[in-house]
Amino acid sequence: MARQDRITSLLQSALSPSFLAVRDVSHQHHGHAGWREGGETHFEVDIASSLFDGQTRVAAHRMVNDALAEELNTGLHALQIKIIKN
């Protein structure tokens, strides 16, 4: 399974988002730190979830990072997160 699909599945399972967009933007970082041939190293995530209600932006980001801990430990180099309030 591609990393983008795993990220999508993990976030859907952990956070039940009402909106989720996951984009592999590794091509934009060619030659930068953490980039590897074949991509799947740099991602952008736009996410809305009722679980973020009453949470600070930092807390919401931590929730996303916690859900993706295994991916971050196995080659996901950079993750840009945009929290969308419901």
Phi and psi restraints in degrees (value plus and minus 20) as a CYANA .aco file:
   2 ALA   PHI     -88.8   -48.8
   2 ALA   PSI     130.7   170.7
   3 ARG   PHI     -78.3   -38.3
   3 ARG   PSI     -58.6   -18.6
   4 GLN   PHI     -79.6   -39.6
   4 GLN   PSI     -61.0   -21.0
   5 ASP   PHI     -87.7   -47.7
   5 ASP   PSI     -59.4   -19.4
   6 ARG   PHI     -84.7   -44.7
   6 ARG   PSI     -64.0   -24.0
   7 ILE   PHI     -78.8   -38.8
   7 ILE   PSI     -67.2   -27.2
   8 THR   PHI     -78.9   -38.9
   8 THR   PSI     -68.3   -28.3
   9 SER   PHI     -83.2   -43.2
   9 SER   PSI     -64.3   -24.3
  10 LEU   PHI     -83.2   -43.2
  10 LEU   PSI     -63.7   -23.7
  11 LEU   PHI     -88.7   -48.7
  11 LEU   PSI     -58.7   -18.7
  12 GLN   PHI     -83.1   -43.1
  12 GLN   PSI     -61.9   -21.9
  13 SER   PHI     -88.2   -48.2
  13 SER   PSI     -63.9   -23.9
  14 ALA   PHI    -101.0   -61.0
  14 ALA   PSI     -53.6   -13.6
  15 LEU   PHI    -141.6  -101.6
  15 LEU   PSI     -22.9    17.1
  16 SER   PHI      21.5    61.5
  16 SER   PSI      38.2    78.2
  17 PRO   PHI     -87.7   -47.7
  17 PRO   PSI     126.8   166.8
  18 SER   PHI    -104.5   -64.5
  18 SER   PSI     -39.3     0.7
  19 PHE   PHI    -167.0  -127.0
  19 PHE   PSI     117.9   157.9
  20 LEU   PHI    -172.1  -132.1
  20 LEU   PSI     106.3   146.3
  21 ALA   PHI    -151.3  -111.3
  21 ALA   PSI     106.3   146.3
  22 VAL   PHI    -142.6  -102.6
  22 VAL   PSI     104.9   144.9
  23 ARG   PHI    -146.7  -106.7
  23 ARG   PSI     112.5   152.5
  24 ASP   PHI    -104.9   -64.9
  24 ASP   PSI      92.9   132.9
  25 VAL   PHI    -133.3   -93.3
  25 VAL   PSI       3.9    43.9
  26 SER   PHI     -77.5   -37.5
  26 SER   PSI     -55.2   -15.2
  27 HIS   PHI     -80.3   -40.3
  27 HIS   PSI     -45.2    -5.2
  28 GLN   PHI     -95.5   -55.5
  28 GLN   PSI     -29.6    10.4
  29 HIS   PHI    -138.7   -98.7
  29 HIS   PSI      -0.6    39.4
  30 HIS   PHI     -71.6   -31.6
  30 HIS   PSI     104.7   144.7
  31 GLY   PHI      67.9   107.9
  31 GLY   PSI     -28.3    11.7
  32 HIS   PHI    -106.5   -66.5
  32 HIS   PSI     150.5   190.5
  33 ALA   PHI     -76.3   -36.3
  33 ALA   PSI     116.6   156.6
  34 GLY   PHI      63.6   103.6
  34 GLY   PSI     -33.1     6.9
  35 TRP   PHI     -91.6   -51.6
  35 TRP   PSI     121.6   161.6
  36 ARG   PHI    -153.0  -113.0
  36 ARG   PSI     132.0   172.0
  37 GLU   PHI     -76.5   -36.5
  37 GLU   PSI     113.8   153.8
  38 GLY   PHI      77.5   117.5
  38 GLY   PSI     -30.0    10.0
  39 GLY   PHI      53.6    93.6
  39 GLY   PSI    -167.0  -127.0
  40 GLU   PHI      40.3    80.3
  40 GLU   PSI      14.0    54.0
  41 THR   PHI    -136.6   -96.6
  41 THR   PSI     -46.3    -6.3
  42 HIS   PHI    -147.8  -107.8
  42 HIS   PSI     104.8   144.8
  43 PHE   PHI    -153.5  -113.5
  43 PHE   PSI     133.7   173.7
  44 GLU   PHI    -135.6   -95.6
  44 GLU   PSI     117.4   157.4
  45 VAL   PHI    -148.7  -108.7
  45 VAL   PSI     105.0   145.0
  46 ASP   PHI    -129.1   -89.1
  46 ASP   PSI     105.9   145.9
  47 ILE   PHI    -166.3  -126.3
  47 ILE   PSI     120.5   160.5
  48 ALA   PHI    -146.5  -106.5
  48 ALA   PSI     115.0   155.0
  49 SER   PHI    -172.1  -132.1
  49 SER   PSI     122.4   162.4
  50 SER   PHI     -86.0   -46.0
  50 SER   PSI     -38.6     1.4
  51 LEU   PHI     -86.5   -46.5
  51 LEU   PSI     -37.1     2.9
  52 PHE   PHI    -104.6   -64.6
  52 PHE   PSI     -32.6     7.4
  53 ASP   PHI     -77.6   -37.6
  53 ASP   PSI     109.2   149.2
  54 GLY   PHI      59.3    99.3
  54 GLY   PSI     -20.7    19.3
  55 GLN   PHI    -115.9   -75.9
  55 GLN   PSI     130.3   170.3
  56 THR   PHI     -92.9   -52.9
  56 THR   PSI     145.1   185.1
  57 ARG   PHI     -80.2   -40.2
  57 ARG   PSI     -60.6   -20.6
  58 VAL   PHI     -82.3   -42.3
  58 VAL   PSI     -63.8   -23.8
  59 ALA   PHI     -83.3   -43.3
  59 ALA   PSI     -60.7   -20.7
  60 ALA   PHI     -84.3   -44.3
  60 ALA   PSI     -61.3   -21.3
  61 HIS   PHI     -82.4   -42.4
  61 HIS   PSI     -60.3   -20.3
  62 ARG   PHI     -82.5   -42.5
  62 ARG   PSI     -57.7   -17.7
  63 MET   PHI     -82.4   -42.4
  63 MET   PSI     -62.5   -22.5
  64 VAL   PHI     -85.7   -45.7
  64 VAL   PSI     -67.5   -27.5
  65 ASN   PHI     -81.3   -41.3
  65 ASN   PSI     -59.4   -19.4
  66 ASP   PHI     -82.9   -42.9
  66 ASP   PSI     -61.5   -21.5
  67 ALA   PHI     -84.8   -44.8
  67 ALA   PSI     -47.8    -7.8
  68 LEU   PHI    -127.1   -87.1
  68 LEU   PSI      -1.5    38.5
  69 ALA   PHI     -73.7   -33.7
  69 ALA   PSI     -65.6   -25.6
  70 GLU   PHI     -83.5   -43.5
  70 GLU   PSI     -60.1   -20.1
  71 GLU   PHI     -84.9   -44.9
  71 GLU   PSI     -60.8   -20.8
  72 LEU   PHI     -85.9   -45.9
  72 LEU   PSI     -47.2    -7.2
  73 ASN   PHI    -106.9   -66.9
  73 ASN   PSI     -27.3    12.7
  74 THR   PHI    -147.0  -107.0
  74 THR   PSI      15.5    55.5
  75 GLY   PHI      98.2   138.2
  75 GLY   PSI     -33.8     6.2
  76 LEU   PHI     -92.7   -52.7
  76 LEU   PSI      91.2   131.2
  77 HIS   PHI    -107.6   -67.6
  77 HIS   PSI     -60.8   -20.8
  78 ALA   PHI    -160.5  -120.5
  78 ALA   PSI     118.0   158.0
  79 LEU   PHI    -155.8  -115.8
  79 LEU   PSI      96.0   136.0
  80 GLN   PHI    -117.9   -77.9
  80 GLN   PSI     101.2   141.2
  81 ILE   PHI    -133.5   -93.5
  81 ILE   PSI     110.3   150.3
  82 LYS   PHI    -138.9   -98.9
  82 LYS   PSI      92.5   132.5
  83 ILE   PHI    -105.8   -65.8
  83 ILE   PSI     105.7   145.7
  84 ILE   PHI    -127.4   -87.4
  84 ILE   PSI     101.6   141.6
  85 LYS   PHI     -96.8   -56.8
  85 LYS   PSI     118.0   158.0
